Amino acid sequence: MPTAAILRHLGARAFQPYQTTVSASGAALVETTFRGDLFIDALRPRMVTGQLGARTIGGLKGDIQIPRKVTASTGYWLSASGSPVQSGAITESEATFDATPLIVAPCLIGAYGVMSRLLLQTSPLADEIIANDLLNVLAIALDYAAIQGAGSGGAPTGITNQSSINAVSGTSFSYATSVTALTDLTTANAIRNRRTLGWAASPGVAGTLAQRFKVPTYSFSPIWGGSADTGEINGHLALATNNVPASTAIFGDWSQVLILEWGDEDAPIEVEVNHFGSGFSTGDVQIRAMLSANVAIRHPQSFSVVSSIT
């Protein structure tokens, strides 16, 4: 073909540049590399009860009965009267115990899903991702229950729903409000371990108090000192988490929170796989995680719940 004819032929074509967005022009040449080691997990609420000092007791069997003393005995000074001098008798007194001790039975929480057999074509990382998700879901749910469990629908009763906690108004939360929360515990003789005194608050509360000064005028010291997620209030550790209700902060002696777990002490969450369930004919695999646990608050008076914080 003469050169002039070739040029006329090429000039009539619509050329397509090489590019990765069009399959016929280079997209098929782009390699995809699976990087499971860089897996991006879901964002989850922060667990704080353990950091603040709650005690976890595992390996339990049967219901747990915790006896408690209601009132202590009384000490008396001996009268200086009598012969010989200071021969007065001690007044009798005895401690009293709760006729109905704290009895805690396990609550059950689980997570369940179904895996297609086609997941067999994925790397072993897929099984690990699914199992870890179930474990994290139940662990976070237990932390949530310790803080604000409703005590109904099979859930434990958390701190905010205890009947004898100290209630503090958080309207226009000030430094004096934090002192009131501490004073209420002191008045009730409810500080059992000073090393586990601390605050848990919603992120919104942390942000509000981080911008509010202890003394409104001529002060540069915020009520919430430190970073917005881990700080301090009135010299005590303060942690922010979405497991605390909005507009709420909880101050207390966290050693009085018992996280009780039944079953294997080293692995309380049981993860089981069922290859022979209703999906047997399709090859589907059922995976389930179960946890038997409950929460016991030894002294509800050891906590002050500050609500409606503005």
C-alpha positions as CSV (number, residue, x, y, z in Angstrom):
1,M,0.0,0.0,0.0
2,P,1.4,3.4,-0.9
3,T,2.5,5.6,2.0
4,A,-0.1,8.2,1.2
5,A,-2.8,5.5,1.5
6,I,-1.5,4.2,4.8
7,L,-1.5,7.7,6.3
8,R,-5.0,8.2,5.1
9,H,-6.0,4.9,6.7
10,L,-4.4,5.7,10.1
11,G,-5.8,9.2,10.1
12,A,-9.3,7.7,10.0
13,R,-8.8,5.6,13.2
14,A,-9.7,6.8,16.7
15,F,-6.6,5.9,18.8
16,Q,-7.0,4.8,22.5
17,P,-4.0,5.6,24.8
18,Y,-2.7,2.9,27.1
19,Q,-4.4,3.3,30.5
20,T,-5.3,1.2,33.5
21,T,-9.0,2.1,33.5
22,V,-9.9,0.4,30.2
23,S,-9.5,-3.3,30.0
24,A,-8.5,-3.4,26.3
25,S,-5.9,-0.6,26.8
26,G,-3.8,-1.9,29.7
27,A,-6.1,-2.6,32.7
28,A,-5.5,-6.4,32.3
29,L,-1.8,-5.8,32.7
30,V,-2.1,-4.4,36.3
31,E,-1.1,-6.9,39.0
32,T,-3.1,-7.2,42.2
33,T,-1.1,-8.2,45.2
34,F,-3.0,-9.5,48.3
35,R,-1.5,-8.0,51.5
36,G,-3.3,-9.7,54.3
37,D,-0.5,-8.5,56.7
38,L,-1.9,-5.0,56.2
39,F,-5.5,-5.9,57.0
40,I,-7.6,-3.0,58.0
41,D,-9.9,-3.9,60.9
42,A,-13.2,-2.2,61.9
43,L,-13.1,0.6,64.3
44,R,-14.3,-0.5,67.7
45,P,-15.1,1.1,71.1
46,R,-12.2,1.2,73.5
47,M,-12.2,-1.2,76.4
48,V,-11.4,0.6,79.7
49,T,-12.6,-1.3,82.7
50,G,-9.5,-3.5,82.9
51,Q,-7.2,-0.4,82.5
52,L,-9.0,1.3,85.4
53,G,-8.6,-1.6,87.8
54,A,-11.6,-3.9,87.4
55,R,-10.8,-7.5,88.5
56,T,-11.3,-10.4,86.1
57,I,-12.0,-13.8,87.8
58,G,-12.0,-16.7,85.4
59,G,-12.4,-20.5,85.5
60,L,-15.6,-20.4,87.5
61,K,-18.0,-23.3,87.9
62,G,-21.6,-23.1,89.1
63,D,-23.3,-20.0,90.5
64,I,-21.1,-17.8,92.7
65,Q,-22.2,-16.7,96.2
66,I,-20.4,-13.7,97.7
67,P,-21.2,-13.1,101.4
68,R,-21.2,-9.5,102.5
69,K,-21.2,-7.7,105.8
70,V,-23.8,-5.0,106.3
71,T,-22.6,-3.3,109.5
72,A,-19.4,-3.6,111.5
73,S,-19.2,-4.1,115.2
74,T,-18.5,-1.0,117.5
75,G,-15.5,-0.2,119.6
76,Y,-16.2,1.4,123.0
77,W,-14.0,3.4,125.4
78,L,-14.0,2.0,128.9
79,S,-15.3,4.2,131.6
80,A,-12.8,5.6,134.1
81,S,-15.4,5.0,136.9
82,G,-15.5,1.9,139.1
83,S,-13.2,0.4,141.6
84,P,-10.5,-0.2,140.7
85,V,-10.2,2.8,138.3
86,Q,-11.1,2.1,134.6
87,S,-12.9,-1.1,135.4
88,G,-16.0,-0.3,133.2
89,A,-17.3,-3.1,131.0
90,I,-17.2,-3.1,127.2
91,T,-20.6,-2.7,125.6
92,E,-21.5,-5.7,123.6
93,S,-21.8,-5.3,119.8
94,E,-21.7,-7.6,116.8
95,A,-21.3,-7.2,113.1
96,T,-24.3,-8.0,110.9
97,F,-24.3,-9.9,107.6
98,D,-26.7,-9.7,104.7
99,A,-29.3,-12.5,104.9
100,T,-29.3,-12.6,101.1
101,P,-25.7,-12.7,100.0
102,L,-24.8,-11.6,96.4
103,I,-25.4,-14.6,94.2
104,V,-24.2,-14.3,90.6
105,A,-25.1,-16.7,87.8
106,P,-23.6,-16.7,84.3
107,C,-25.2,-14.6,81.6
108,L,-24.7,-15.8,78.0
109,I,-23.6,-13.8,75.0
110,G,-22.7,-15.1,71.6
111,A,-21.9,-14.1,68.0
112,Y,-22.7,-16.3,65.0
113,G,-22.1,-16.3,61.3
114,V,-22.0,-18.6,58.3
115,M,-19.1,-19.0,55.9
116,S,-19.4,-20.0,52.3
117,R,-17.3,-23.0,51.2
118,L,-15.9,-20.7,48.6
119,L,-13.8,-19.1,51.3
120,L,-11.6,-22.1,51.0
121,Q,-9.9,-20.4,48.1
122,T,-8.8,-17.5,50.3
123,S,-5.6,-17.5,52.4
124,P,-5.7,-19.0,55.9
125,L,-5.8,-15.4,57.1
126,A,-9.6,-15.3,56.4
127,D,-10.3,-17.8,59.2
128,E,-8.2,-15.8,61.6
129,I,-9.9,-12.5,60.7
130,I,-13.4,-14.0,61.2
131,A,-12.4,-15.7,64.6
132,N,-10.7,-12.5,65.9
133,D,-13.8,-10.5,65.0
134,L,-16.0,-12.7,67.0
135,L,-13.6,-12.6,70.0
136,N,-13.4,-8.8,69.9
137,V,-17.2,-8.4,69.6
138,L,-17.8,-10.4,72.8
139,A,-14.9,-8.8,74.8
140,I,-16.2,-5.3,74.0
141,A,-19.7,-6.3,74.8
142,L,-18.6,-7.4,78.3
143,D,-16.8,-4.2,78.9
144,Y,-19.9,-2.3,77.8
145,A,-22.0,-4.4,80.2
146,A,-19.8,-3.7,83.1
147,I,-20.3,0.0,82.5
148,Q,-23.9,0.3,81.5
149,G,-25.5,-3.2,81.2
150,A,-29.3,-2.9,81.5
151,G,-29.8,-5.9,83.8
152,S,-32.6,-7.1,81.6
153,G,-32.9,-9.2,78.4
154,G,-30.2,-11.5,79.7
155,A,-27.6,-8.8,80.1
156,P,-25.6,-8.0,83.4
157,T,-26.4,-5.0,85.5
158,G,-23.6,-2.4,84.9
159,I,-22.5,0.5,87.1
160,T,-24.9,3.1,85.7
161,N,-27.9,0.9,86.5
162,Q,-27.0,0.1,90.1
163,S,-29.6,1.2,92.6
164,S,-27.2,2.6,95.2
165,I,-24.7,4.6,93.2
166,N,-24.0,8.2,93.9
167,A,-25.8,10.4,91.3
168,V,-24.2,13.8,90.5
169,S,-25.6,16.4,88.2
170,G,-23.3,17.3,85.4
171,T,-25.0,20.4,84.3
172,S,-22.2,23.0,83.6
173,F,-19.6,20.5,84.8
174,S,-16.9,22.3,86.8
175,Y,-13.9,21.5,88.9
176,A,-16.2,21.6,91.9
177,T,-18.3,18.8,90.2
178,S,-15.3,16.5,90.2
179,V,-14.7,17.2,93.8
180,T,-18.3,16.4,94.6
181,A,-17.9,13.0,92.9
182,L,-14.9,12.3,95.1
183,T,-16.5,13.6,98.2
184,D,-19.5,11.3,97.8
185,L,-17.3,8.3,97.8
186,T,-15.3,9.5,100.8
187,T,-18.5,10.3,102.8
188,A,-19.7,6.7,102.1
189,N,-16.4,5.2,103.2
190,A,-16.4,3.6,99.8
191,I,-12.8,4.1,98.7
192,R,-11.4,0.6,99.1
193,N,-8.3,1.0,96.9
194,R,-6.9,4.5,96.1
195,R,-4.7,3.1,93.3
196,T,-7.8,2.2,91.3
197,L,-9.6,5.5,91.5
198,G,-10.4,6.8,88.1
199,W,-12.8,8.3,85.5
200,A,-14.4,6.8,82.4
201,A,-16.2,9.3,80.2
202,S,-17.7,9.5,76.7
203,P,-15.5,11.1,74.1
204,G,-17.8,14.1,73.9
205,V,-17.4,14.8,77.6
206,A,-13.6,14.4,77.4
207,G,-13.6,17.0,74.6
208,T,-15.8,19.4,76.6
209,L,-13.8,19.2,79.8
210,A,-10.5,19.5,77.9
211,Q,-11.6,23.0,76.8
212,R,-12.9,24.1,80.2
213,F,-10.6,25.5,82.8
214,K,-10.6,24.7,86.5
215,V,-10.8,28.4,87.4
216,P,-12.8,30.2,84.6
217,T,-10.8,33.4,85.0
218,Y,-7.0,33.7,84.8
219,S,-6.5,29.9,84.6
220,F,-4.8,27.8,81.9
221,S,-5.3,24.4,83.7
222,P,-8.2,22.4,82.0
223,I,-10.5,20.1,84.1
224,W,-9.5,17.2,81.8
225,G,-5.7,17.4,81.5
226,G,-3.6,15.4,79.0
227,S,-4.8,14.1,75.7
228,A,-8.5,13.8,74.7
229,D,-8.5,10.0,75.1
230,T,-6.2,9.4,78.1
231,G,-6.0,12.2,80.6
232,E,-6.6,13.0,84.2
233,I,-9.3,14.8,86.3
234,N,-8.4,16.0,89.7
235,G,-5.2,13.9,89.8
236,H,-7.0,10.7,88.8
237,L,-6.7,8.7,85.5
238,A,-9.4,9.6,83.0
239,L,-10.2,7.4,79.9
240,A,-12.6,8.2,77.1
241,T,-14.7,5.5,75.4
242,N,-17.9,5.1,73.6
243,N,-18.9,2.4,76.0
244,V,-19.9,5.2,78.4
245,P,-23.3,6.8,77.7
246,A,-23.2,10.2,76.0
247,S,-23.0,13.2,78.2
248,T,-21.8,11.0,81.1
249,A,-18.7,10.5,83.2
250,I,-18.2,7.8,85.9
251,F,-15.8,8.2,88.8
252,G,-15.1,5.4,91.2
253,D,-12.9,2.8,92.7
254,W,-12.8,0.3,89.9
255,S,-11.4,-2.5,92.0
256,Q,-15.0,-2.9,93.1
257,V,-16.0,-4.2,89.7
258,L,-15.7,-8.0,89.3
259,I,-15.7,-9.4,85.8
260,L,-16.7,-13.0,86.3
261,E,-16.1,-15.6,83.6
262,W,-17.1,-19.3,83.5
263,G,-15.4,-22.1,81.7
264,D,-11.8,-22.4,80.6
265,E,-9.7,-19.8,82.6
266,D,-7.2,-19.4,79.7
267,A,-9.8,-19.2,76.9
268,P,-13.2,-18.2,78.3
269,I,-14.6,-17.4,74.8
270,E,-15.4,-20.6,73.0
271,V,-15.1,-20.5,69.2
272,E,-16.6,-23.5,67.5
273,V,-17.1,-24.5,63.8
274,N,-19.9,-26.7,62.6
275,H,-19.5,-28.4,59.2
276,F,-22.7,-30.5,59.5
277,G,-25.4,-27.9,60.2
278,S,-28.3,-26.8,58.0
279,G,-25.8,-25.8,55.3
280,F,-24.4,-29.2,54.9
281,S,-25.8,-29.7,51.4
282,T,-24.3,-26.5,50.2
283,G,-21.0,-26.8,52.0
284,D,-21.6,-23.8,54.2
285,V,-19.8,-23.7,57.5
286,Q,-21.3,-22.2,60.7
287,I,-19.0,-20.5,63.1
288,R,-20.1,-19.4,66.6
289,A,-18.4,-17.7,69.6
290,M,-19.9,-18.0,73.1
291,L,-19.1,-16.4,76.4
292,S,-20.5,-17.2,79.9
293,A,-19.9,-14.1,82.0
294,N,-21.4,-11.7,84.4
295,V,-20.6,-8.5,86.3
296,A,-20.7,-8.0,90.1
297,I,-20.4,-4.6,91.7
298,R,-19.1,-5.2,95.2
299,H,-20.0,-1.7,96.6
300,P,-22.2,0.5,94.3
301,Q,-21.4,3.4,96.7
302,S,-17.9,3.2,95.3
303,F,-19.1,5.0,92.1
304,S,-20.4,8.4,91.3
305,V,-22.2,8.7,88.0
306,V,-22.2,12.3,86.6
307,S,-24.9,12.7,84.0
308,S,-26.3,15.4,81.7
309,I,-22.9,17.0,81.3
310,T,-22.9,20.3,79.5
